[in-house]
Amino acid sequence: MAKNLYDCLKCSAYCCSYTHIPTTKTDIKRLAKHFEVTPEQAEKKFTKKGDKTNPRVIRHTEDEHFVTSCMFLDKDTRNCTIYDARPKICREFPTQKRCGYYEFLKWEREVQDDPSWVATTD
């Protein structure tokens, strides 16, 4: 994979706010092992019904920045609390050199002529 042109550690975890964070059966087994519960318990507790493309997705909790985000996102540090047990899609992300959120912020900062500008929902 090509080197990323941004630093995820400087992000507010935008990807964790995606409405559908799909899980596979393997992801659910990994979560079950991590939390020492059965796969059935993990599926019920940590996922919810998605859509035809993504039948099971990670549950969300309230988030001050993005309304809701992955239930495993630490809302203070903006880091994953299950990094070693995270779903496959999170392990593979990003799939491109540039993150969409990074590009959005870069554009906004250029338009605002302020290298530290971040949009708020005040």
WOZI-V675394 format. One record per helix or strand of 2 or more residues. SS is the DSSP state (2 for helix, 1 for strand). FROM is the first residue (numbers start at 0). LEN is the number of residues. Records with the same first field share a line. If there is no record, write none. Layout:
BEGIN
SS=FROM-LEN + FROM-LEN
END
This chain:
BEGIN
2=7-3 + 13-4 + 24-11 + 38-8 + 82-3 + 87-5 + 99-13
1=46-3 + 55-3 + 59-4 + 66-4
END
